[in-house]
Amino acid sequence: MSKVIYCTFLKKEAEKQDFQIYPGEIGKRIYNEISKEAWAQWINKQTILINEKKLSMINFADRQFLEKEMCNFLLIG
């Protein structure tokens, strides 16, 4: 049986992540506050950003940019 949380992004009860999918304190907040559905929406947005801005996950500045965008998108931080 899946667990349900109040998703702060969707503003409703929704299915919780199966595990912490992002490291650190931000990851803990995502795990506790962001549902699978909301995370899927972010992954779609992230893919668009990576492609449009030609980001490289090898580049530290690009990863920092994506993390900031993720926090803004999911309204955490």
Stockholm file with secondary structure:
# STOCKHOLM 1.0

chainA/1-77         MSKVIYCTFLKKEAEKQDFQIYPGEIGKRIYNEISKEAWAQWINKQTILINEKKLSMINFADRQFLEKEMCNFLLIG
#=GR chainA/1-77 SS CCCEEEETTTTEEEEBCSSCCSCHHHHHHHHHHCBHHHHHHHHHHHHHHHHHHTCCTTSHHHHHHHHHHHHHHHTCC
#=GC SS_cons        CCCEEEETTTTEEEEBCSSCCSCHHHHHHHHHHCBHHHHHHHHHHHHHHHHHHTCCTTSHHHHHHHHHHHHHHHTCC
//
